Amino acid sequence: MIQVLDLQDDGTVEFLWYLQHTSYKIEATLIGFTEIPPLTDTFDSIRNSGETFLGHVREGEIVSALSYARDKDAVMINRLMVHPNYFRQGLASELLQGLFRMEEAREYRVFAGSRNLPAIRLYEKHGFQAVREEEASPGVPLTELRRMAVK
């Protein structure tokens, strides 16, 4: 079951930090860039991010999470992470669907490492379309994807 995570709870923030570092190390390998911002986060930067976090909790542990920020009629997905032990079980799709149910918006936006093909395919499967590419750092392309509200 998807739930909103409480960033005032120290245990929740510690689990998010662990999950983020575990899952984003895999993305860093996929895109060939180890200095991605999620790997520099601290407990305090997660807690004070201003983002809303949704997650799956199983047996007291957060096994997947998504964070987002709202800007008027748009929702920006900032993080999407799944513990490697739970890859390919549909948790990322469930988080996206939960977000769409909980936060109606004119559009949803996300950036993904252009070389992270599993992430790009996931977003495309849920109606996102690539709109542009930019370099996060020399030789490290990011793809911006957008999904317009379904009417």
Sequence and secondary structure as in RCSB ss.txt:
>XXXX:A:sequence
MIQVLDLQDDGTVEFLWYLQHTSYKIEATLIGFTEIPPLTDTFDSIRNSGETFLGHVREGEIVSALSYARDKDAV
MINRLMVHPNYFRQGLASELLQGLFRMEEAREYRVFAGSRNLPAIRLYEKHGFQAVREEEASPGVPLTELRRMAV
K
>XXXX:A:secstr
 EEE  TTSHHHHHHHHHHHHHHHHHHHHHHT S  GGGG  HHHHHTS  EEEEEEETTEEEEEEEEEEETTEE
EEEEEEE GGGTTSSHHHHHHHHHHHH   SEEEEEEETT HHHHHHHHHTT EEEEEEEEETTEEEEEEEEE  
 
